[in-house]
Amino acid sequence: MSDRKPFLLRIDREVIDALQRWADDDLRSLNGQIEFLLRKALKDAKRMAEEDERRSRKRGRPQDSS
């Protein structure tokens, strides 16, 4: 199992509200939605090793097809 590190994130109310609506639409928690979007951005920018991506796919929700 991977290690998780808790941290405080300060974010604009409009952004967090929009993320919460998006998470609700995708049936994810707010935390899960933020992690999903961060992982997608890292993958798209080629900043995340492929091994890390495969490992993260094994836990949690299946990967989105978009």
C-alpha positions, 0 to 999 in steps of 0.5 A, a space after each residue: 500500500 502506498 504512503 499518503 501524506 496529509 497536508 493543508 490546502 488553501 484554495 479559493 471558495 469558487 474553485 473548491 465549490 466547482 471541484 465539489 460539484 464536479 466530484 459529485 457528478 463523477 461520484 468521487 469524494 472531493 479529495 478523490 477528485 483533487 487527486 484524480 485531477 493532479 494525477 491526470 495533470 502529472 501524467 499529461 505533463 509527463 511528470 509522473 513515472 509510468 510505474 507510479 501511474 500503474 500502482 495508483 490505478 490498482 487502488 481506488 476507482 478505475 481510470 476514467 476513459 477521457 
